[in-house]
Amino acid sequence: MSTPADSSTTSVTATTDGTATGRTDGAGGAVNLLDPELLRDPFGGYSRIREQAPLVRGAFLGSASPIWLATRYDDVKMVLSDPRFVNNPANVPGMDVQNIREKELKARGIPPEYARYVLDSVLDADGADHLRLRKLVSRTFTARRVSELRPRVEEITEDLLDRLAATAQDGVVDLIEHFAYPLPITVICELVGIPEEDRPQWRKWGKALVTMEPGGFGTVLQEMIAHIEELIGRRRAAPGEDLLSGLIRTHDEDGDRLSDTEMVTMVLTLVLAGHETTAHLIGNGTAALLTHPDQLDLLRGEPELMPRAVHELMRWCGPVQGTRMRYAAEDLDVGGMPVKRGEAVMAMLVGANYDPREFDAPERLDITRQPDGHRENHVGFGYGLHYCLGAALARQEGEVAFEALLRRFPDLALAVKPEELERQLMPASWRLARLPLRLGPAR
């Protein structure tokens, strides 16, 4: 596995109209987001793309029309915050715009009656619908509520680390399998109201949904939806203090505020989004610290730097490198280049987070980079109205996880060479498939 700072042989240039030239296997000379070299080193690849033009044409999962890729810091923030961009192409006035994600789901064999549970989430809504759905769950993720959760997050973390050594095979443990995934999924399932006995199945479903393989995708989605509907029935008969019970009360009191489909979709979205990103932040961040001993020593010597370190790890090796499509609701300019009404733009967070216009020596991992542990200038959690709802929780889980892991295992080390670490090769993503570690003596 190449690390974010490694160089790459990806060769991409762009003309003044944003058409790419060089290694481009996409439609009409567009950058192919599935190019193996770009998948291997998106940090270097998108940095080179960024310096060629404000916008570059890209091809995504066989879309009939190329999309625009925004890679510069200011342009990415503009695309993510300007109300002239919408997440739902049906909200582009006067046009029947192709929903690229809908086409992707159809290619994976998802029937329309199930695809709506994926396409009509809070992540895809605009305007009043987005605010209505977000407001229903936002109280669960306020800074105060997240702070109150910290003792429970610490308890779960310590329990997982107590059992970590027992998972070793030939002295090697997989941190992804036995720590990075179980921690956030346990936390989010407790918040939402997923029973403990159901959580291992949720993790299997989650892994199946993020794979690029079409086989079985539809079956998995149907199983998840059926499970949530069954769980809603159980919670309605025996309500608790969890988020799902609150959603059920809202639905039963006022169906106009939350429909049946929206309630199922909200649970699906929160559980999946609430653990995938955090799990890979923990995995990516641990690998980054272990391959940068100067930063690791600094963090161990000054643990008060942890909030700033988590921000920097999210910038430097964050798992989410590109956003969902944004569709122009009218003709407009991005970075001085025209985008026509109905055209799709993908904001490449990895390009923005490595933009030297905003960050000095962006290729360098520097845990002191952030001015403090509360403000952030990276876009690892997005930006604007769709800024990650669970960002505060993800940061807290990262802080707790790194602190406890480094304290409990002072001799922690990679069990393989950095270049041998395996990744899940997915577009707009940076995820380790596994993270083999030698723990050393525990404290």
Order of alpha helices (4+ residues) and beta strands (2+ residues): beta-beta-beta-alpha-alpha-beta-beta-alpha-beta-alpha-alpha-alpha-alpha-beta-alpha-alpha-alpha-alpha-alpha-alpha-alpha-beta-beta-beta-beta-alpha-alpha-beta-beta-beta-beta
